[in-house]
Amino acid sequence: MLPQQLVGAGLAGAQEGDEQEVDDVDVAGELSKGGIGLAEEPCNGRHRPRTATTAAGPVEVAAPRVNDKRVDETTGECQRFSSKILAPWCRKSPKISEVLPLLYLHGLSSGDFVPAMEQFLGSSAGLSPATVTRLTQQWTADHAEFQRRDLAGSDYVYVWADGVHPKIRLSQTHSCLLVLMGVRVDGTKELIAITEGLRESTESWADLLRDCRRRGMRDPMLVVGDGAMGLWRALAEVFPQARHQRCWVHKTRNVSNALPKSAQPGAKKALQEIYNAEDRAHAEKAVTAFEKAYGAKFPKAVKKITGEVDELLAFYDFPAEHWVHLRTTNPIESTFSTVKLRTKVTRGAGSPAAALAMVFKLVESAQARWRAITAPHLVALVRAGARFENGHLVERDETLAA
């Protein structure tokens, strides 16, 4: 079966799903209350066929038309059936909408969408330059609204922070994207904020953190980030109660850059012995072993570890099930893998605000696929102040006895 036939079959299934929705509403049962028999058919033909643009090309669909005479018992107003499977405004597949910002970030201008996409989709329906422009304006408005939303109801226990440097047009030459992602009390991951900053400076991070504080964000229990000092200075000022955890991926990279290539493989294995240790005591022994092995010849590289032991091993004071999530800023790095280092700076139409909105929409799309962290039920205990030693919960009775 051809791809277009597969999609057509899928949309045909969607139409059948619409008809099932009509049956589930039980309009006939409602009409029977007014004296109309139960055998009365609520489906009143079909709407005029329309073309939906999909990844396999244009497909004609026709939604069922419903003669809905239900009345809301509370308000007395007539109810109106609206399909959730095939929305009235739907003219293109959600996958098509997801690819538009990605193409823009790769350098395709709004005027190029029609000839480029028409070759693949077989139709330019819904992809005119005016349509793309309206989408970018809507995405910009969505990002602005996202950055203004209230954070008082979102309790972020863990936070990842990183400065991302994708090759997109921003307002200043040395600008980057400052990204905050968090873990809520129920264990789910969520994008907190994404904005433009200058060189990951202290002031740029402080402005973002102050804005989050102003909108109701509480002090997180642990913040995971790289070695950029601007973040940590700003964090100490705005969220002084939050503990700090250095990202081991960034740290390993920094240490390797301070070593000759011949010493890098052995050093990386030695660093793995530290952050993969079963408990803090064994990790500290591994730090001592690393210092003995490399301290004499490469003191600057060793200082990057010995000078930040507490920040590098902070994750040992949290549940062992969460260690894999807390050792690195991988949630941010993996999310931006489709944007970072793969986008081009375009010289065509566009603006820094539009480029930032495009990145926001890509992250928002990816967020729907994020999984909760391991053992999400333990996150609430961390927020409640429960004490963990080497990843294990210290019972309160034992604490009192001590």
HELIX and SHEET records of a PDB file:
HELIX    1   1 PRO A    3  VAL A   25  1                                  23    
HELIX    2   2 VAL A   27  SER A   32  1                                   6    
HELIX    3   3 PRO A   94  LEU A  105  1                                  12    
HELIX    4   4 SER A  110  ASP A  112  5                                   3    
HELIX    5   5 PHE A  113  LEU A  121  1                                   9    
HELIX    6   6 PRO A  129  ARG A  148  1                                  20    
HELIX    7   7 THR A  202  ARG A  214  1                                  13    
HELIX    8   8 MET A  229  VAL A  238  1                                  10    
HELIX    9   9 TRP A  248  ASN A  257  1                                  10    
HELIX   10  10 LYS A  261  ALA A  263  5                                   3    
HELIX   11  11 GLN A  264  TYR A  275  1                                  12    
HELIX   12  12 ARG A  280  TYR A  294  1                                  15    
HELIX   13  13 PRO A  299  THR A  306  1                                   8    
HELIX   14  14 VAL A  309  LEU A  312  1                                   4    
HELIX   15  15 ALA A  314  ASP A  317  5                                   4    
HELIX   16  16 ALA A  320  HIS A  322  5                                   3    
HELIX   17  17 TRP A  323  LEU A  326  1                                   4    
HELIX   18  18 ASN A  330  THR A  335  1                                   6    
HELIX   19  19 PHE A  336  THR A  338  5                                   3    
HELIX   20  20 PRO A  352  GLN A  367  1                                  16    
HELIX   21  21 HIS A  377  ARG A  383  1                                   7    
HELIX   22  22 ARG A  396  ALA A  401  1                                   6    
SHEET    1   A 2 CYS A  43  ARG A  46  0                                        
SHEET    2   A 2 PRO A  64  VAL A  66 -1                                        
SHEET    1   B 2 ARG A  50  THR A  54  0                                        
SHEET    2   B 2 GLY A  57  VAL A  61 -1                                        
SHEET    1   C 5 LYS A 189  LEU A 198  0                                        
SHEET    2   C 5 SER A 175  ARG A 184 -1                                        
SHEET    3   C 5 TYR A 156  VAL A 164 -1                                        
SHEET    4   C 5 LEU A 222  GLY A 225  1                                        
SHEET    5   C 5 ARG A 243  ARG A 246  1                                        
SHEET    1   D 2 PHE A 388  GLU A 389  0                                        
SHEET    2   D 2 HIS A 392  LEU A 393 -1                                        
END                                                                             
